[in-house]
Amino acid sequence: MEKIKTTCVYCGTGCQLWLKTKDGKVVDTKPVMPPEFNPGRGKLCIKGWNVHEFIHHPDRLTDPLIKKENGHWEKVSWEQVITYIAERFKQIINENPGNKKAIGCLSSAKCTNEENYVFQKFVRAVLKTNNVDHCARLCHSSTVVGLGAAFGSGAMTNSIDEITDAKVIFVIGSNTNEQHPLIGARILKALKKGTKLIVADPRTIPLSELAEDNQGIAIKHRPGTDVALLNGIMNVIIQEKLYDEKFIRQYCENFNAFKEEIRKMTLERASNITSVSQKKIIQTARIIGQADSVYLIYSMGITQHTTGVDNVKSTANLQMLCANVGKWATGVNPLRGQNNVQGACDMGALANVFSGYQSVTDKEIRKKMAREWKIEAEEMDDQIGLTVVEMIDAAYQGDLKALYVMGENPVMSDPDSNHVRAALRKTFLIVQDIFMTHTAELAEVVLPAASFAEKEGTFTSTERRVQMVRKAIEPVGNSKPDWQIIALLAREMGYSGLNYQHTSEILDEINRITPIYGGITWERLQKNEAGLQWPCPDISHPGTIYLHRDGKFSRGKGYFHPISFKEPAELPGKEYPFILSTGRILWHFHTGTMSRRSKTLNERVPEGYVEISKEDAEKLQINNNEMIKVTTRRGEIEIKAKITHKVSKGLIFIPFHFEEAAANILTNAALDPIAKIPEYKVCAARIEKIV
């Protein structure tokens, strides 16, 4: 056997692994062992161990497909399909002169940095629109906005290695041991060293039980009340003068206005809103306020709300209040759910920024991009484009005429799936993927892409670490790497600015025009097995382990935001008495496109389920494993009941990986007004026995 070292394509931890090949196929996976660098420290999670299983699945797309009028797919050549798409795009542009909203494009957190950069460049330089977005909008757009406003940078502030040195770890809205198992392993190691663990989650998760077993604190608050909980904790810290006055005075601003808002969230009010005892709020505040270092972790339990930005800003407020920013083993650390969601954001696969978070509305930045891309700056779109949910709504209204989707599956991942399906049927839909997803089934054109094992490039992990992705085998069938497909289409549309000969040339261009990636060159990454963490402005820079060192925030001073509590967009009532929340489980990944084509993973959890408390099950006379109906204002699904202690009375939970019982048929498309992220974590539902 031969083997090639690469980066795992599942969650954002960035674990390094060996792909073992034989006769041109990937046949096994092994972890990279110490002393070589690996965030997993010589281990892989269950998904990583079996990452090779989907690569050669018989469902792999191998040829370009065009749907005929009878609904059947016809295999065509690359030349035919590229010409077909280019002519349709040109027709739509000609029929909608001056309309920057006619075509939308979705990039992908599963693709490399180079592919995301090329994709957004194609959208802006060729299609002349900023209508480009990707699934970060659905998971961490509120992180980018919230931390950007508080600190000046919307990324994880500290590194994974620091976890074991923290005196206190505060996990809120992150089921770390299931979603990021190897980061969860660091928390376990920290506990053995005596670290105090505080866990706040509406469900009882593995970390909740660990916290209680190790004399920490497990908080089970009402879904959607994170601001009230955090403000209540900060109220106690301020009342008992546990905050760091010197740090705040020297490095932060707007403290007085923030303090006035915090005083409104009295201990009694916080307890009433959150259903958490006053005693537990006080205990939490004292542990945090008295600790030398607090490492705060959150994930989509914080971000996926109509108040997602407020939630994120509140975590930043807490950490600034106690001087837990800009130091080792501290910070605000959002864990990214997909392998390259951080990189896709960094590369400008967002409606409002170019690569490196450079604003599309800044005239000088547009001129800079135009020079590099060899286009006229005056022809570029100078307005913020449509986001994911806005594109779907525009398609439904008939305003968005075409949608080009690379490596995304909005039918499964977006809220209110029935609405998504109806919208996509009204567009000229192109899907570029490795499998025939539910979104691809609705398309007019399907393009076969190469998997991570069949191409070169880089991924950026949750800790801002840029690492190599190496080619182990040739592309399956007639599939191609995503960037090569985009380049073919650009050339057919008359643009030669994507005629790269190798992936390294794309990274060279990224280095030239993206300051935070300036020193993260192909040559350095080939030599540096540990990769490099941005910001890394030049080739002499070693990369940045943690941000805002010694209180030097990226924005100048840290900004305290006065945040008042707001209820979720949809609360339970008489007709829909339950709160429904959705999320992920250990055995599967995102929409299941890859993990459910892994024999090992799918055998472990082959079907969806809804978690129900014992009290609710008894009241409704529902038995374990019984098929029941879950209904919201958007639709209904039939799904198997799982009676468990994990959820409290009145709360139900559904993993969203399963197409047969798709949770996102039920979820609410209400958006955070700033980040435009949907509220996946709270909506009103009812459950019924099937008669």
Secondary structure, 3 states (H helix, E strand, C coil): CEEEEEECCCCCCCCEEEEEEECCEEEEEEECCCCCCCCCCCCCCHHHHCCCCCCCCCCECCCCEEECCCCCEEECCHHHHHHHHHHHHHHHHHHCCCCCCCEEEECCCCCCHHHHHHHHHHHHHCCCCCCEECCHHHHCHHHHHHHHHHHCCCCCCCCHHHHHHCCEEEEECCCHHHHCHHHHHHHHHHHHCCCEEEEECCCCCHHHHHHHHCCCEEECCCCCCHHHHHHHHHHHHHHCCCCCHHHHHHHEECHHHHHHHHHHCCHHHHHHHHCCCHHHHHHHHHHHHHCCCEEEEECHHHHCCCCHHHHHHHHHHHHHHCCCCCCCCCCEEECCCCCCHHHHHHCCCECCEEHHHEECCCHHHHHHHHHHHCCCHHHCCCCCCCCHHHHHHHHHHCCCCEEEEECCCHHHHCCCHHHHHHHHCCCEEEEEECECCHHHHCCCEEEEECCHHHCCEEEECCCCEEEEECCCCCCCCCCECHHHHHHHHHHHCCCCCCCCCCHHHHHHHHHHHCHHHCCCCHHHHHHCCCCEECCCCCCCCCCCCCCCHHHCECCECEECCCCCCCCCCCCCCCCCCEEEEEECCCCCCCCCCCHHHCHHHHHHCCCCEEEECHHHHHHHCCCCCCEEEEECCCCEEEEEEEECCCCCCCEEEEECCCHHHCHHHCCEEEECCCCCCEECCCEEEEEEECC
